[in-house]
């Protein structure tokens, strides 16, 4: 009868503990409309483009190697230097090593533990000859993981190890995008500085010609003063641009973990990027984004943490034993020594600590729910970032042609007004307006080209680009 009761109790424990062996199921579905309607329309338009090859469509922008996207050799060298020296990236790599050590510790928990504690004493009674006794005991213990506590702890450590790798990848993606954005900011400022210096030279010549017209009685002093004021304004903008370039170079030095210096670089107008590429389907996009993977790994770790907390409700079974060699047994001197051995098994069931076990389980459940909400929010953030970057890129592309036409028209207008003024057929105010409008349009054209490149970089980052 007692035997049947024991068997039934054991069976009940085994069946009730099935929950501690459940496996985490990865998320495979994406909320409808996560990336907006622009995503589907854009992917379809690229798929029908003759520039979009089959390989590029299969690869997707997020899976493209950064060497393929950023072909400027100066930028490639800077990104390589940043990946080698950046302190944030090095810290992320150390986090991976820490998580790897934790995972190894969790794996070793399945093995028996051994301890060696050699002892020796010297004793003397009534001034008699000293007696030496010594022993070499070895103890061992092995916990049987019947209810999955160590198994779930190992799976939790494995998920956290993968999460640390995803975090390192997120830092890598952020670093590559940061260096690229800073580099192209320098190229934009270089081009704006070149435009401003060219405009400065044009205004210097205009001031000289207007002064000559005044000496000939064909212009007044007010016209010369207005021209000079505009000339000085352009000179001021040149100084501002030079200061901005210095500040951006300092920012780039921080990313590269070095002291500030001048960086060799290309020209904005000569930068080229792949013409045809796809965004990828939502599930593939999720697999590329390291922050999404990291959030899901955190959820997986919390899931197994809950399983481990649930297993604490069940008893733990430990097998232990000891063996050793001694030259003493009781008060009798044995020479040579004597070998002693013993073995014991123990079963520990939490009783008075049950309240604490319940509290730990509730904490684990709450942490799992928190990780689930964080994962959902990460998905929403991913969709928003992709949609924002895609919209900005498409807008810059649409504005590019219009700005080109605007600059061409204003260049014609500026030349015409200058010729008319030389022949006395227009006023200096029209020349001022035409020149200033042209300068603003040229600066806007350069800024839009940078915006186009920047939005492409942001789209690359939003899709999880820069994979190792």
C-alpha positions as CSV (number, residue, x, y, z in Angstrom):
1,X,0.0,0.0,0.0
2,X,2.8,2.4,1.0
3,X,4.5,1.5,-2.3
4,X,1.5,2.5,-4.3
5,X,1.1,5.8,-2.5
6,X,4.8,6.6,-3.1
7,X,4.4,5.8,-6.8
8,X,1.2,7.9,-7.1
9,X,2.9,10.8,-5.4
10,X,5.9,10.6,-7.7
11,X,3.7,10.4,-10.7
12,X,1.7,13.5,-9.5
13,X,4.9,15.4,-9.1
14,X,6.1,14.5,-12.6
15,X,2.9,15.4,-14.3
16,X,2.5,18.6,-12.4
17,X,6.0,19.6,-13.3
18,X,5.5,19.3,-17.0
19,X,5.2,23.1,-17.3
20,X,8.9,23.5,-16.3
21,X,9.9,21.8,-19.5
22,X,7.9,23.9,-22.0
23,X,10.0,25.5,-24.8
24,X,9.9,29.2,-25.8
25,X,8.2,29.7,-29.2
26,X,9.8,32.5,-31.3
27,X,7.5,35.2,-32.7
28,X,7.0,34.7,-36.4
29,X,4.1,37.1,-37.1
30,X,4.2,40.8,-37.7
31,X,1.4,43.2,-36.8
32,X,-0.6,44.3,-39.9
33,X,0.6,47.6,-41.3
34,X,3.6,47.7,-39.0
35,X,5.7,49.5,-41.6
36,X,3.0,51.6,-43.2
37,X,1.5,51.6,-46.7
38,X,4.6,53.3,-48.2
39,X,6.6,50.1,-47.6
40,X,4.5,47.9,-49.9
41,X,4.3,50.5,-52.6
42,X,8.0,51.1,-52.5
43,X,9.0,47.4,-52.6
44,X,6.6,46.8,-55.6
45,X,8.1,49.8,-57.5
46,X,11.7,48.6,-56.9
47,X,10.7,45.0,-57.9
48,X,9.6,46.3,-61.3
49,X,12.6,48.5,-61.8
50,X,15.1,47.4,-64.5
51,X,17.9,48.4,-62.1
52,X,16.8,46.0,-59.5
53,X,18.5,42.7,-60.1
54,X,17.3,39.4,-58.7
55,X,20.3,39.2,-56.3
56,X,19.7,42.7,-54.9
57,X,16.0,42.0,-54.4
58,X,16.7,38.7,-52.6
59,X,19.4,40.3,-50.4
60,X,17.6,43.4,-49.2
61,X,19.1,46.6,-48.0
62,X,19.4,45.4,-44.4
63,X,21.4,42.4,-45.4
64,X,23.8,44.3,-47.5
65,X,27.4,44.5,-46.4
66,X,28.5,48.0,-45.4
67,X,31.4,47.8,-47.9
68,X,28.8,47.5,-50.7
69,X,26.7,50.4,-49.6
70,X,29.6,52.8,-48.7
71,X,32.1,52.7,-51.5
72,X,34.1,55.8,-50.7
73,X,37.5,54.5,-49.7
74,X,38.0,57.3,-47.2
75,X,34.8,56.4,-45.4
76,X,35.6,52.7,-45.5
77,X,38.9,53.3,-43.8
78,X,37.2,55.4,-41.1
79,X,34.5,52.8,-40.4
80,X,37.2,50.1,-40.1
81,X,39.1,52.3,-37.6
82,X,35.9,52.9,-35.7
83,X,35.0,49.2,-35.4
84,X,38.5,48.6,-34.1
85,X,38.9,51.5,-31.6
86,X,35.4,52.7,-30.5
87,X,35.1,52.2,-26.7
88,X,31.3,51.6,-26.8
89,X,31.8,48.8,-29.2
90,X,34.6,47.3,-27.2
91,X,32.4,47.4,-24.1
92,X,29.7,45.6,-26.0
93,X,32.3,42.9,-26.9
94,X,33.2,42.5,-23.3
95,X,29.5,42.0,-22.4
96,X,29.5,39.1,-24.8
97,X,32.5,37.5,-23.1
98,X,30.8,38.0,-19.7
99,X,27.6,36.3,-21.0
100,X,29.6,33.5,-22.5
101,X,31.3,32.8,-19.1
102,X,27.9,32.8,-17.4
103,X,26.6,30.3,-20.0
104,X,29.6,28.0,-19.4
105,X,28.9,28.2,-15.6
106,X,25.3,27.1,-16.2
107,X,26.5,24.2,-18.3
108,X,29.0,23.1,-15.7
109,X,26.2,23.0,-13.1
110,X,25.1,19.6,-14.5
111,X,28.4,18.0,-13.5
112,X,29.2,16.7,-10.0
113,X,31.2,18.9,-7.7
114,X,34.3,17.6,-5.9
115,X,36.2,19.1,-2.9
116,X,39.5,18.1,-1.4
117,X,40.3,19.3,2.1
118,X,43.6,17.8,3.4
119,X,44.1,18.1,7.2
120,X,46.9,17.3,9.6
121,X,47.4,17.7,13.4
122,X,50.3,17.2,15.9
123,X,49.5,16.3,19.5
124,X,51.4,15.5,22.6
125,X,50.2,14.4,26.1
126,X,52.3,14.4,29.4
127,X,55.4,15.4,27.5
128,X,55.3,12.1,25.6
129,X,56.4,11.8,22.0
130,X,54.3,13.9,19.6
131,X,51.7,12.1,17.6
132,X,51.0,13.1,14.0
133,X,47.7,12.4,12.4
134,X,46.6,13.4,8.9
135,X,43.8,12.7,6.5
136,X,42.9,13.4,2.8
137,X,39.1,13.5,2.6
138,X,37.4,14.0,-0.8
139,X,33.7,14.9,-0.9
140,X,31.4,14.9,-4.0
141,X,27.8,16.0,-4.6
142,X,25.6,15.8,-7.7
143,X,22.2,17.4,-8.0
144,X,19.7,15.5,-10.2
145,X,17.9,17.9,-12.4
146,X,14.6,16.0,-12.4
147,X,12.4,19.1,-12.3
148,X,14.3,21.3,-14.8
149,X,15.8,24.0,-12.5
150,X,19.3,23.8,-13.9
151,X,18.0,23.1,-17.4
152,X,15.9,26.3,-17.5
153,X,18.8,28.2,-15.9
154,X,21.1,27.0,-18.7
155,X,18.5,28.0,-21.4
156,X,18.1,31.4,-19.7
157,X,21.9,31.9,-19.8
158,X,21.9,30.8,-23.4
159,X,19.3,33.4,-24.3
160,X,21.1,36.1,-22.4
161,X,24.3,35.2,-24.3
162,X,22.5,35.5,-27.6
163,X,21.0,38.8,-26.4
164,X,24.5,40.2,-25.6
165,X,25.6,39.3,-29.2
166,X,22.6,41.1,-30.5
167,X,23.4,44.1,-28.3
168,X,26.9,44.1,-29.7
169,X,25.4,44.1,-33.2
170,X,23.1,47.0,-32.4
171,X,26.1,49.0,-31.2
172,X,28.0,48.0,-34.4
173,X,25.1,49.1,-36.6
174,X,24.7,52.4,-34.7
175,X,28.5,53.0,-34.9
176,X,28.6,52.4,-38.7
177,X,25.7,54.7,-39.3
178,X,27.1,57.4,-37.0
179,X,30.4,57.4,-38.7
180,X,28.8,57.5,-42.2
181,X,26.4,60.3,-41.2
182,X,29.2,62.4,-39.7
183,X,31.4,61.8,-42.8
184,X,28.7,62.9,-45.2
185,X,27.9,65.9,-43.0
186,X,31.5,67.0,-43.6
187,X,31.1,66.5,-47.3
188,X,27.9,68.6,-47.3
189,X,29.7,71.4,-45.3
190,X,32.7,71.2,-47.7
191,X,30.4,71.8,-50.7
192,X,28.5,74.6,-48.9
193,X,31.8,76.2,-48.1
194,X,33.0,76.0,-51.7
195,X,29.7,77.6,-52.9
196,X,30.0,80.3,-50.3
197,X,33.6,81.1,-51.2
198,X,32.7,81.2,-54.9
199,X,29.9,83.5,-54.0
200,X,32.2,85.6,-51.9
201,X,34.6,86.0,-54.9
202,X,31.6,86.9,-57.1
203,X,30.5,89.6,-54.7
204,X,34.0,91.0,-54.4
205,X,34.0,91.5,-58.2
206,X,30.5,92.9,-58.1
207,X,31.5,95.5,-55.4
208,X,34.5,96.5,-57.6
209,X,32.4,96.9,-60.7
210,X,29.7,98.8,-58.9
211,X,32.3,101.2,-57.5
212,X,33.6,101.7,-61.0
213,X,30.0,102.5,-62.2
214,X,29.7,105.0,-59.3
215,X,32.9,106.7,-60.4
216,X,31.5,106.9,-63.9
217,X,28.2,108.4,-62.6
218,X,26.2,105.4,-63.4
219,X,25.6,104.2,-59.8
220,X,25.2,105.9,-56.4
221,X,27.0,105.4,-53.1
222,X,24.0,103.6,-51.7
223,X,24.3,100.8,-54.2
224,X,28.0,100.4,-53.4
225,X,27.2,100.2,-49.6
226,X,24.5,97.6,-50.2
227,X,26.9,95.5,-52.2
228,X,29.6,95.7,-49.6
229,X,27.2,94.8,-46.8
230,X,26.2,91.6,-48.7
231,X,29.8,90.9,-49.4
232,X,30.6,91.0,-45.7
233,X,27.6,88.9,-44.9
234,X,28.9,86.1,-47.2
235,X,32.3,86.4,-45.6
236,X,30.7,85.8,-42.2
237,X,28.9,82.7,-43.4
238,X,32.2,81.3,-44.7
239,X,33.7,81.7,-41.1
240,X,30.6,80.0,-39.7
241,X,30.9,77.0,-42.1
242,X,34.6,76.6,-41.2
243,X,33.7,76.5,-37.5
244,X,31.0,73.9,-38.2
245,X,33.5,71.8,-40.1
246,X,35.9,71.9,-37.2
247,X,33.2,70.8,-34.8
248,X,32.0,67.9,-36.9
249,X,35.6,66.7,-37.3
250,X,35.9,66.7,-33.5
251,X,32.7,64.6,-33.3
252,X,34.1,62.2,-35.8
253,X,37.3,61.9,-33.7
254,X,35.2,60.9,-30.7
255,X,33.5,58.1,-32.7
256,X,37.0,56.9,-33.7
257,X,38.4,57.2,-30.2
258,X,41.2,59.5,-31.2
259,X,42.3,63.1,-30.8
260,X,40.9,65.6,-33.3
261,X,42.5,66.0,-36.6
262,X,41.8,66.8,-40.3
263,X,40.3,63.9,-42.2
264,X,40.9,63.3,-45.9
265,X,37.6,62.9,-47.7
266,X,35.9,62.8,-51.0
267,X,33.4,65.1,-52.7
268,X,29.7,65.1,-52.1
269,X,28.8,65.3,-55.8
270,X,30.9,62.2,-56.6
271,X,29.2,59.9,-54.1
272,X,27.5,56.9,-55.6
273,X,25.1,54.3,-54.0
274,X,23.4,51.1,-55.3
275,X,20.6,52.0,-57.6
276,X,18.4,48.9,-57.2
277,X,17.7,47.2,-53.9
278,X,14.7,45.9,-52.0
279,X,13.6,46.5,-48.4
280,X,12.7,42.9,-47.8
281,X,9.5,41.3,-46.4
282,X,8.6,42.1,-42.7
283,X,9.8,38.8,-41.2
284,X,13.2,39.2,-42.9
285,X,13.4,42.8,-41.8
286,X,12.8,41.6,-38.2
287,X,15.6,39.0,-38.4
288,X,18.1,41.7,-39.4
289,X,17.3,44.3,-36.7
290,X,19.5,43.5,-33.7
291,X,17.4,45.5,-31.3
292,X,14.3,43.4,-32.2
293,X,16.4,40.2,-31.8
294,X,17.8,41.5,-28.5
295,X,14.3,42.3,-27.2
296,X,13.1,38.8,-28.1
297,X,16.1,37.2,-26.5
298,X,15.3,39.1,-23.3
299,X,11.7,37.8,-23.5
300,X,13.1,34.2,-24.0
301,X,15.4,34.6,-21.0
302,X,12.5,35.8,-18.9
303,X,10.4,32.9,-20.1
304,X,13.0,30.4,-18.9
305,X,13.4,32.4,-15.7
306,X,9.8,31.9,-15.0
307,X,10.2,28.1,-15.7
308,X,13.1,28.1,-13.3
309,X,11.1,29.9,-10.6
310,X,8.3,27.4,-11.1
311,X,10.7,24.5,-10.6
312,X,11.5,25.8,-7.2
313,X,8.1,24.5,-6.0
314,X,9.4,21.0,-6.5
315,X,12.0,19.1,-4.4
316,X,15.7,19.0,-5.3
317,X,17.5,15.7,-5.1
318,X,21.2,15.6,-4.4
319,X,23.5,12.6,-4.3
320,X,26.6,13.1,-2.1
321,X,29.5,11.0,-1.0
322,X,32.9,11.2,0.6
323,X,36.1,9.2,0.6
324,X,39.5,9.6,2.1
325,X,42.6,8.2,3.5
326,X,43.7,8.7,7.2
327,X,46.4,7.3,9.5
328,X,44.1,7.5,12.5
329,X,40.8,5.8,13.4
330,X,39.4,6.9,16.8
331,X,42.1,6.8,19.4
332,X,44.0,4.0,17.8
333,X,47.0,4.7,15.6
334,X,46.8,2.8,12.4
335,X,50.0,2.4,10.4
336,X,49.8,2.3,7.5
337,X,46.7,4.4,6.9
338,X,43.1,3.4,6.5
339,X,40.7,4.2,3.6
340,X,37.2,5.4,4.5
341,X,34.2,5.9,2.2
342,X,30.5,6.9,2.6
343,X,27.6,7.8,0.4
344,X,24.3,9.6,1.1
345,X,21.3,10.9,-0.8
346,X,19.1,13.8,0.2
347,X,15.8,15.2,-0.9
348,X,14.9,18.8,-0.1
349,X,11.4,20.0,-0.4
350,X,10.7,23.7,0.3
351,X,8.1,24.0,3.1
352,X,8.7,27.0,5.3
353,X,10.3,28.9,2.4
354,X,7.2,28.4,0.3
355,X,6.1,32.1,0.7
356,X,9.5,33.2,-0.6
357,X,9.3,30.8,-3.5
358,X,5.8,32.1,-4.4
359,X,7.1,35.7,-4.3
360,X,10.0,34.8,-6.6
361,X,7.7,33.1,-9.0
362,X,5.4,36.2,-9.1
363,X,8.5,38.4,-9.7
364,X,9.6,36.2,-12.6
365,X,6.1,36.2,-14.1
366,X,6.0,40.0,-13.9
367,X,9.4,40.3,-15.5
368,X,8.2,38.0,-18.3
369,X,5.2,40.2,-18.9
370,X,7.4,43.3,-18.8
371,X,9.8,41.8,-21.4
372,X,6.8,40.9,-23.6
373,X,5.5,44.5,-23.6
374,X,9.1,45.8,-24.3
375,X,9.3,43.4,-27.2
376,X,6.0,44.7,-28.6
377,X,7.1,48.3,-28.3
378,X,10.4,47.5,-30.0
379,X,8.4,46.1,-33.0
380,X,6.4,49.4,-33.1
381,X,9.6,51.5,-32.9
382,X,11.1,49.4,-35.7
383,X,8.1,50.1,-37.9
384,X,8.1,53.8,-37.2
385,X,11.9,54.1,-37.9
386,X,11.7,52.3,-41.2
387,X,8.7,54.3,-42.3
388,X,10.2,57.6,-41.3
389,X,13.5,56.9,-43.1
390,X,11.8,55.6,-46.2
391,X,9.5,58.6,-46.4
392,X,12.5,61.0,-45.9
393,X,14.4,59.3,-48.6
394,X,11.6,59.4,-51.1
395,X,10.9,63.0,-50.3
396,X,14.6,63.9,-50.9
397,X,14.5,62.1,-54.2
398,X,11.4,64.0,-55.3
399,X,12.9,67.3,-54.3
400,X,16.2,66.7,-56.0
401,X,15.0,67.3,-59.6
402,X,13.0,70.3,-58.6
403,X,15.9,71.9,-56.9
404,X,18.2,71.2,-59.9
405,X,15.7,73.1,-62.1
406,X,15.4,75.9,-59.6
407,X,19.2,76.4,-59.4
408,X,19.5,76.4,-63.2
409,X,16.8,79.1,-63.6
410,X,18.3,81.3,-60.8
411,X,21.8,81.1,-62.4
412,X,20.3,82.4,-65.6
413,X,18.4,85.1,-63.7
414,X,21.6,86.2,-61.8
415,X,23.6,86.5,-65.0
416,X,20.9,88.4,-66.8
417,X,20.4,91.0,-63.9
418,X,24.2,91.6,-63.7
419,X,24.3,92.3,-67.5
420,X,21.3,94.6,-67.3
421,X,22.8,96.5,-64.4
422,X,26.1,97.0,-66.3
423,X,24.0,98.7,-69.1
424,X,21.9,100.7,-66.6
425,X,18.7,98.8,-67.4
426,X,18.0,97.5,-63.9
427,X,18.6,98.5,-60.2
428,X,21.2,97.0,-57.8
429,X,18.3,95.7,-55.7
430,X,17.4,93.2,-58.4
431,X,21.0,92.1,-58.6
432,X,21.1,91.7,-54.8
433,X,17.8,89.7,-54.8
434,X,18.9,87.4,-57.7
435,X,22.3,86.7,-56.2
436,X,21.0,86.0,-52.7
437,X,18.2,83.8,-54.0
438,X,20.7,81.8,-56.0
439,X,23.0,81.3,-53.0
440,X,20.1,80.1,-50.9
441,X,19.0,77.7,-53.6
442,X,22.5,76.3,-54.0
443,X,22.8,75.7,-50.3
444,X,19.4,74.1,-50.2
445,X,20.4,71.8,-53.1
446,X,23.4,70.7,-51.3
447,X,21.5,70.1,-48.0
448,X,18.9,68.1,-49.9
449,X,21.6,65.9,-51.4
450,X,22.9,65.3,-47.9
451,X,19.4,64.6,-46.7
452,X,19.0,62.0,-49.4
453,X,22.2,60.2,-48.3
454,X,21.4,60.6,-44.6
455,X,17.9,59.1,-45.0
456,X,19.4,56.2,-46.9
457,X,21.9,55.6,-44.1
458,X,19.0,55.8,-41.6
459,X,17.0,53.3,-43.6
460,X,20.0,51.0,-43.7
461,X,20.3,51.3,-39.9
462,X,16.5,50.9,-39.4
463,X,16.7,47.6,-41.4
464,X,19.5,46.3,-39.2
465,X,22.4,46.9,-41.7
466,X,26.0,46.4,-40.9
467,X,25.8,42.7,-40.0
468,X,29.0,40.9,-39.0
